[in-house]
Amino acid sequence: MQIFHDTHFPFIKYQTIFVGLSFLLFFIAIYLMATKGFNYGIDFKGGAKLTYKFVDSVHEGQVRKALEGTEFKEASVVRFGEPSENRMSIKVAIAAEHAKIGEGVTASLEKGFGPGKVSLEQEETVGPRVGQEMRKKAWLTIIFSWAMMLIYIGYRFDFHFAPGAVLSLVHDTTITLGVFSLLGKEVNLTILAAILTLIGYSINDTIVVFDRIREHRNQINFDTIKNVVNESINSTLSRTVITALTVFLVVVVLFFKGGGTLHDFAFTMIIGVIIGTYSSIFVASPCYIVLYKYWPSVKKLWARR
């Protein structure tokens, strides 16, 4: 299936502009993460996530009002599922271990809505120390996935390909997390799963382009490399667009209809599909060109020291 036939878009001709844009977005994301930080969920900072079923139709404001004047007044209240289900998700952050969060929140809600008008369906509790440890492991998981991809690409292709592939993964992950920091969206284990899924998607898209470049390796030299890489990108363009579009359509449906946990997962993937497709063309490929052309000179200079 081909959308584009015999295309010759000058992607590499404008690589300086797009690489500059990538650096700008990357450093903006780093700045946001360093200054604004993340809105960590209870998975990573400790607390309780409670899911309640209400007999009558309620909205978030009524639930927050019922919790006013209690130790849970800072709780996050969001609708869970469809409005007709009358379910609310209440997230309570705590500074220390607390064994009776569910009982306390339930008592406050029954006082506000009346006995029998609300029932606790699900309770998940994470201690602060466990949350801190989970946060540390989450970052290590992401870094470890980058390292493993570097080793795999270096073994599967060669050194000139590997740094560009991993740089594009760091680029995609950082910008996606930067968007979460900017919007103040919750970062939890579901988002971690989405980030790891994004890393797998992005590296797959990059490998397709790299594989086509490798097929034309005999035509590559210092003078022809830009043309060969540009032709390789164009020859895989239909596959790239079709793959990105089909994934994008699925995650858009999940974003609007998935509800609950799937909403944030889909949001992460929507950003990731766009950024991942972009980086395969405008980050990974230019990095390969730079390494191919200038790495031998760098090695010679280093050997003279």
C-alpha positions in Angstrom: 0.0 0.0 0.0 1.5 3.3 -1.2 0.3 6.8 -0.4 3.3 8.5 -1.9 4.9 7.5 -5.2 8.5 8.5 -6.3 8.7 11.4 -3.8 11.7 13.6 -3.5 11.0 15.8 -0.6 14.2 17.6 0.5 14.1 16.6 4.2 17.8 16.7 4.7 18.1 20.1 3.0 16.3 21.7 5.9 17.8 19.5 8.6 19.5 22.5 10.3 16.2 24.2 10.9 14.5 21.1 12.2 17.4 20.1 14.4 17.4 23.6 15.8 13.7 23.3 16.5 14.3 20.0 18.3 17.0 21.5 20.5 14.7 24.3 21.4 11.8 22.0 22.3 14.2 19.7 24.2 15.7 22.5 26.4 12.3 24.0 27.0 11.1 20.6 28.3 14.2 20.3 30.5 13.6 23.8 31.9 9.9 22.9 32.6 10.9 19.7 34.4 13.6 21.4 36.4 11.5 24.4 37.5 7.9 23.2 37.5 8.5 19.5 38.1 5.8 16.9 37.8 2.4 16.3 39.3 3.2 12.8 40.5 0.3 10.4 41.2 0.0 8.4 44.3 2.0 5.6 42.7 5.1 7.9 43.0 4.4 10.1 46.0 2.2 8.0 48.3 -1.4 8.3 49.2 -4.7 6.7 48.3 -6.8 6.4 45.2 -10.5 5.7 46.0 -13.3 5.0 43.6 -16.8 5.8 44.8 -20.2 4.9 43.3 -23.0 7.4 44.1 -26.7 6.6 44.0 -27.7 10.0 42.7 -26.1 12.1 40.0 -23.3 14.3 41.4 -20.6 16.5 40.0 -17.0 17.1 41.1 -17.9 20.4 42.9 -20.4 18.7 45.2 -17.8 16.0 46.2 -15.2 18.7 46.9 -17.6 20.6 49.0 -18.4 17.5 51.1 -14.7 17.1 51.8 -14.2 20.8 52.9 -13.3 21.2 56.5 -11.8 17.8 56.7 -8.2 16.6 56.5 -9.0 15.5 52.9 -9.9 19.0 51.7 -6.9 19.0 49.3 -8.0 15.7 47.6 -8.2 15.5 43.8 -11.7 14.7 42.6 -12.3 13.6 39.0 -15.1 11.8 37.3 -14.4 8.1 36.6 -16.1 6.5 33.6 -19.2 7.8 31.9 -21.3 10.5 33.6 -24.3 8.1 33.8 -22.3 5.7 36.0 -22.1 8.3 38.8 -18.5 7.3 39.8 -15.8 9.5 41.2 -12.1 8.9 41.6 -10.7 10.6 44.7 -6.9 10.8 45.2 -5.6 11.7 48.6 -1.9 12.5 49.1 -0.5 11.8 52.6 2.8 12.7 54.3 2.9 9.6 56.4 1.4 6.1 56.6 -2.3 6.2 57.1 -4.3 3.0 57.5 -7.8 4.4 57.5 -8.0 6.9 54.6 -10.9 5.0 53.0 -12.9 5.0 56.2 -12.3 8.7 56.8 -13.2 9.8 53.2 -16.3 7.6 53.2 -17.5 9.0 56.5 -17.1 12.6 55.2 -19.0 11.7 52.0 -21.8 10.0 53.9 -22.1 13.1 56.1 -22.4 15.3 53.0 -24.7 13.1 50.8 -26.4 10.9 53.4 -25.9 7.3 54.6 -26.3 4.7 51.9 -25.9 7.3 49.1 -22.3 6.5 48.4 -20.2 3.3 48.4 -16.5 2.7 48.2 -15.8 0.3 45.3 -12.0 0.3 45.1 -9.2 1.5 47.3 -5.5 1.6 46.4 -3.0 2.8 49.0 0.7 3.5 48.6 3.0 4.6 51.4 5.3 7.6 50.9 8.5 5.6 51.1 7.2 3.1 48.6 6.1 5.9 46.3 9.6 7.5 46.4 11.2 4.1 45.6 8.8 3.6 42.8 9.7 7.0 41.4 13.4 6.2 41.5 12.8 2.8 39.7 10.6 4.5 37.1 13.5 6.8 36.0 15.9 3.9 36.1 13.6 1.9 33.9 13.5 4.7 31.3 17.3 5.1 31.3 17.9 1.4 31.2 15.6 1.1 28.1 17.7 3.8 26.4 20.9 2.0 27.2 19.5 -1.3 25.9 18.4 0.3 22.6 21.9 1.8 22.2 23.4 -1.7 22.6 20.9 -3.3 20.2 21.2 -0.8 17.4 25.0 -0.8 17.8 25.0 -4.6 17.4 22.2 -4.8 14.8 23.6 -2.0 12.6 26.8 -0.2 13.5 28.1 2.6 15.7 27.1 5.3 13.2 23.4 4.4 13.6 23.2 3.8 17.4 23.7 7.3 18.8 21.1 8.9 16.5 18.5 6.2 17.4 19.0 6.7 21.1 19.2 10.5 20.8 15.8 10.4 19.1 14.4 8.3 22.0 15.8 10.8 24.6 14.3 13.6 22.5 10.9 11.9 22.3 10.7 11.0 26.0 11.9 14.3 27.2 9.5 16.4 25.1 6.6 14.2 26.0 7.4 14.5 29.7 7.9 18.3 29.2 4.3 18.5 28.0 3.1 16.7 31.1 5.1 19.1 33.3 3.7 22.1 31.3 0.0 21.0 31.6 0.4 19.7 35.2 -1.1 16.3 34.2 -0.6 13.4 36.6 2.4 11.2 36.1 1.8 7.6 37.4 2.6 4.0 36.5 0.2 4.2 33.6 2.2 7.1 32.1 5.4 5.1 32.7 3.9 2.2 30.7 2.9 4.7 27.9 6.4 6.1 27.8 7.9 2.6 27.5 5.4 1.9 24.7 6.4 5.1 23.0 10.1 4.1 23.2 9.3 0.8 21.5 7.2 2.6 18.8 9.8 5.3 18.1 12.7 2.9 17.8 10.7 0.7 15.4 10.0 3.7 13.2 13.7 4.7 13.2 14.9 1.2 12.4 12.8 1.1 9.2 14.5 4.3 7.9 17.9 3.0 9.0 17.4 -0.4 7.4 16.7 1.3 4.0 19.8 3.4 4.4 21.8 0.3 5.1 20.5 -1.3 1.9 22.2 1.6 0.0 25.4 1.5 2.0 27.5 0.8 -1.1 26.4 4.1 -2.6 27.4 6.1 0.5 30.5 8.3 0.7 31.3 11.7 2.1 29.7 13.5 -0.9 26.7 11.3 -1.5 25.5 10.5 2.0 22.9 13.3 2.3 21.3 12.3 -1.0 21.2 8.6 -0.1 19.7 9.3 3.3 17.1 11.6 1.8 16.1 9.0 -0.8 15.9 6.4 1.9 13.5 8.6 4.0 11.4 9.2 0.9 11.3 5.6 0.0 9.9 4.6 3.4 7.6 7.7 3.7 4.4 5.8 2.8 5.1 3.1 5.4 6.0 5.8 8.0 2.8 7.8 7.4 0.5 4.7 7.3 1.9 3.3 10.5 1.7 6.7 12.3 -1.8 7.4 11.0 -3.2 4.0 12.0 -1.7 4.2 15.5 -2.8 7.9 15.8 -6.4 7.1 14.9 -6.6 4.3 17.5 -5.2 6.4 20.4 -7.4 9.3 19.5 -10.4 7.0 19.9 -9.0 5.8 23.2 -8.5 9.4 24.2 -12.1 10.4 23.7 -13.8 7.0 24.5 -11.4 5.1 26.7 -12.2 7.0 29.9 -10.4 6.7 33.2 -6.9 5.4 33.0 -6.8 4.9 29.2 -7.4 8.7 28.7 -3.9 9.6 30.0 -2.3 6.6 28.3 -3.8 7.7 25.0 -2.8 11.3 25.6 0.8 10.2 26.0 0.7 8.2 22.8 -0.8 11.0 20.8 2.1 13.2 21.6 4.5 10.3 21.2 3.4 9.3 17.8 3.7 12.8 16.5 7.1 13.4 18.1 8.4 9.9 17.3 7.6 10.2 13.6 9.2 13.6 13.5 12.4 12.5 15.3 12.9 9.4 13.0 13.3 11.8 10.1 14.7 15.0 11.6 16.8 13.8 14.5 18.0 10.2 14.0 18.9 10.6 10.3 20.8 13.9 10.6 22.8 12.5 13.5 23.8 9.5 11.4 25.0 11.8 8.7 27.1 13.9 11.1 28.7 10.8 12.7 29.5 9.2 9.3 31.1 12.4 8.0 33.0 13.6 11.0 33.6 10.7 13.4 36.7 9.5 11.6 38.3 13.0 11.9 37.4 13.1 15.6 39.1 9.7 16.2 42.2 10.9 14.4 42.4 14.0 16.6 41.9 11.9 19.7 44.6 9.4 18.7 47.1 12.3 18.3 46.7 13.4 21.9 
